[in-house]
C-alpha cells in the first residue's frame, strides 16, 4: 500500500498502513505517512520531511480505505511542497 510520485523537484513516498484495533481480522481503518525529499538531493529541512496522519488529523482518525489514505497523503504532501516553495520565494 504505497505510492511514489514526483512533484516538481520533490519526490514523495506515501505509505498507507492497515490498523486492526478490535482483532487481527477486523480492519479499523488506515493511517498514512509521507516522506518528501528533493530529487537533486539538495538540502531540505532535515534533508527529509516526514509526516503522519496522526500528526495532522484528530486523534484516532482512520481513513476508510487504502485509496482514501493514499489520496490524503498525496494532498498533504502537495500542501507541504507548496509551503516549502513559498518559504523559498518560489510561489
Order of alpha helices (4+ residues) and beta strands (2+ residues): beta-beta-beta-beta-alpha-alpha
